[in-house]
Amino acid sequence: MSDEEDAVAGTDDTVADDDALFVLTAVLLTPAQFPSVLGDDYVAACRTLALEPYEEGYGLVLGQDGSGARWTVVVEDVSLVAVAIAAWDCGMDYDLSPDDRSVVCALPGWPLAVAVAAPGVPAPHDPLPDPEAEGVGPAPLAPPDTDAWGPAQRRLGADEIAAHWATWREQIDDSAFTLPGEAWHGAAAAGETVHEEAAAAETLREEAATVGAGNSGPGGVREAGAVTEDSGAPNGNVRSGQHPGVRRVLEEARAYTRSPPPPGRVRSSFASDDARTLRADGPGWSLVARTDDIAFILLDETPGEILTVGRGPELPGLLKALDDLAVRPA
């Protein structure tokens, strides 16, 4: 699901009382699938919503009450929400009506931008503060500001690349990758000796330092730091990996294979044939790759830019090791 949700369910032209929730869309919050805007991993995403990071996860139901106020209802019935999302993705109607017993809490506001509104109620707005909370209630949730580059926008950019891999991949000319003639140190995996790890990391650093600049991404090159208004995608400026941040990302990603990170920090989803789309995040960085191809890296320190890492002899081993520890959708 993208940050601009357009699925509508459980709404009609008849408005009930103010306590009714008109469901607009829903997303999963599980170790394998969660809105990236909320954090680099599942635990961080739960922390953003003040939820316990239970292994089973949650469903987030976004809607409006009878007064038009925005609400995010957190439910434990993950399967019900997953079925509703699958039905909407197939263009089918599905009335998502969670049982009251599965409701964990209702949070004011929406953490994602929603492009639709319930018919027959006032325009979406944040609910008024609860007078009984005496000013200590949670602040309304809100989608990230798309006018400035930061961690949330970087993760949204990685989401865009993962969702439209072919479009971004075709911007890269493979002949631009000039790899050093170093000996192949072998696929890196958890359990290597310190000497082997150092050799593999050095080769990855060399690969990252010698990739060529790609062409501009979809929509052409925009001013560095620009973010598309509707998706938070990077500006399409794809350039060389000759950047110290890329080497740092590869080293931190390799460290994940030795000391597994929090759940959801590395995720794997189906791509095609035997390949997987791999997503990894860390402090200030996001990596998107296909296990049979190259990798794209986005950094907080390079607004709107996409850095590339060539296939080379070591990247396949790193991607395989990351895929082995990644969480996958059920």
N, C-alpha and C positions, 0 to 999 in steps of 0.2 A: 504494500500500500504506500502511496506517495504522501507528501505533506499536504497536497491539495486534493482532499477527498471529494469524490463526487457521487458516491453511492447514497441512495436515499431509501430508507426502510421504515416501516411502522408509522407513516404519516398519512393523513388524509385531510380533507377540507373542513372537517368538523373539529372545532376546538373544545376540549373538555376543560376541567378545572385547572387551576394554576399548578397543582401538584403532578399533573400528568407529564410524562416525558415523551417528547416526539423525537424518536431516534433518527438521526441523520446518517451516521456511519459508526464503525467500530474498528478497533485494531487489537492485535494481540500484544501482550506484554509477558513474554516467556524468555528463557535463556536463549532460545534459537531465533526468536522473532520479537523485536521490540522497536518502537520508534527511535531512530538514531538521534533525533534532536534531544532526547532526554539524557543521553550519556554515552560513554565509550563502551559500556558493558551493561549487562542485565542488572547487576547490583547497583551501579550508579543510576540507572534509569529508575529503579524502584526508590532509591533514596530521593530523587528529585520529586517524587510524588508522596514521599513519607510513607512508603509501604515496606513491609517485610519482604525480602527477596526469596519467597518460597519457591521450591523447585518446580512445582506445578504451574506457577505463573498466574496471570490474571487476564481478563478481557476488559478492555476500556470501551465503554459505550458513550458516544458523544451525541448530545441532543439538546433540545430546548424545552423549557417548561411552558406552561400556558401563558406566561407573561413575556415569553421570548428570551428569557435568560439562558445563558450557556451553562451547561453542566457536563461534567465527565463522571460517569458512574462506573465504579470499579466493581467487577463481579468475579466470583471464583469459578463460574461455569465456563471454563476455557473452551470446552468442546462445542457448546452452544454458539459461542461467538465465532469459532472457527468455521462452523457449518454455515452461519449467516454470511460471513465474508466470502466463502467459496461460492455460495449461491449468487451473491451480488456480482462477483467476478464473471460469472457465467451469464449475466444479464437476467437472472431470475428474481422474482419477488420473494422476499422472506421477511416475515414479521418477527423481528427480534424482540422478544419480551422475556427478559430474565426473571426468574423467580425471586421474590423479595428475600428469600432465605439465602440466596447466593450473593446478595449485594454486600460488599465490604464497606464502601463509603461512597459519598457523592462529593466531588470536588468542584468548586466554582470555576468557570472558564473552560477553555479548550487548550490543550498543549500543542495542537496542530491547526493549521489553517484549513478551514472547511469552506468550500465554495458554494454551498447550498444552504437554504434555510427552510424551516418548517412553514408550510402554507397556513394562512389564517391566524398567525400570531405576530406580535410585533417583531421588528428586526432584531437579530442577535445582539445581545448586550450582556455585560457582566452583571450577575445578580447583586442586589444590594447587600451590604454586610449584615450578618446575623446579629440583631441587637443583643441576643443572649450571650454572644461570644465576647462581648465587652471589649471589642477591638483586638482580640488575640486570635481571631480565626485565620485560616489560610488565605493568602492573597490569591486572586483569581489567576488561573493558569493562562498562558498566552503563548502563541507561536513565536519563534525567534524573529528578531528584526532582520529583514533581508537587505537592509541598506548598509550593513557593516559586516565585515568578514570576521569570523571567530570560530570556536569549536563546533557550534551547532551548524553553521553554514558549511564548514569543512566536511562534516559528516553527511550533510544533505548532498553535497557535491559528490561524495563517494557513492551515495545511494543512486544518484543519477547515472554515474558510470556503470555501476553494477546492473542497473535496470536496462540500460541501452548499450551494452558492451560492444556490439557490432558497429554501432554508429561511431563510437569513440575510437574503436580499434582501427577502423579504416582510415583514420587520419594519420596513422603512423606508417612510415616507409621503413620496412625491415632493413633495407640497405643502409639506413642511417646508423644502425648498430654495428660498431666496430669493436669487437671483443679482443682483449689481449691474448697473446699466444702462450698463456701460462698452462702448466700441467693441471689436469683435472684431479682435484683432491677428493672427488667422490661425493655422493649425495650426503648431505648433512642430516643427521637425525639425533634424537635424544639419546644420550648414552655415549656419544663420541668422547674420545680422550681430549684433554685440554689442548694438546698439540694439534689434533685434527680439527678441533673447533676453531682454533686460531687461523689455521691454513684456509679453512672454508670461508671464514669471515673475511679474510684478506682478499680472496678471489671475488667475493660478492662486492666488496668495496671497489675493486678494480672494475667490475662490470658496471657498477653504478656510475663510476667516474668516466666511463668511455661511451655511454650511449649517446646517440645523435639526437638533434632536435627534430621533433615531428612537425607536421603541418598544423595550422590552426584548427580548432575543433568546430563543431556545428555552430553556425551563426557568425563565424569569423572571429578574429581576435578583437577583444574589447580592451578597454583600459584596465591595467592590472588592478585587481581589487574589486572590480565590478562583479555584482552577483545578479543573476537573472531575477526578475521581479516575482516570478510565480513559483520557482522551484528551488532557489538557493543553489543552483548548479554552478560549477566553476565557469569562468568566462571563456573557456576554450583555448587559452594560451598554453599549448603543450610545448614544453621545452626540455632541454638536456637535463640529465640527472646529475650534472657536475655541480653538486650542491652538498655541503657537509650534512645537511639535514637528512638527505636520502641515505647516506651511509649510516647515520644514527638509527634511522628507522629499521634498516636491514639487521643491524646488530640487536636492536631491542626485539624485533620479531623472532630472531634466532634464539634469544634468551627465553622466549615463551616455550620453545620446544624442550628446554631444560627444566624450567619451573613454570608449570601451567598457570596462566593468568585467571582472573575472575571469570565466571561463566558469561558467555556472550561476547567476550573480548575478541574471540576468533569464531567466525561463523562460516558454514559451508552450505551451499545450496546447489540444486541441479543446474547444469549448464546445457550440455548436449553429449550424446554418446557416453563415453566414460569420464568426461571432464566435469569439473565442479567449478562453480564461481566461489572464490574465497574472499572473505572480508575480514580484515583485522584492523583494530584501532588501538591507539595508545596515547600517552600524554602528548598532545599537540600534533598528532598525525593519524592518517587513515590510509590503508592500503587496500586496493582492489586488484584481484588477479584471477586468471583462469589457470587451473592446474596444468593445462597443456599449452600455455601461452605466456605472455609477458605480464608485467605488473605496472599499475599506475599508483602514484603516491601523491597525496595532498597534505600540505603542511599549514599549520596556523601562521607560520612566519612568512609564507609566500602567498599572499592573498589572491585567490582566484586562479592560481596556476596549477598545472598538472605536470608532474615529473614522471618520467618513464624509466623502467629498468629492463634491460634486455634479457632474453632467455638465458643464454650462456650456459656454462656447465654446472653452476652451483644453484641457480634459482630454482630449477625443478625439484631438487632435493629439499630445499627450504619450504617450498609450497606443499610438497607431499607431507613433510613433517607437521606443518601447520594444519593441513587438512585432517591428519590423523587425530589431532587433539580437538578439532573444532566441534562445536555443537551443531546439530542438524535438525531441521524441522521434522516433526513426527510423521 
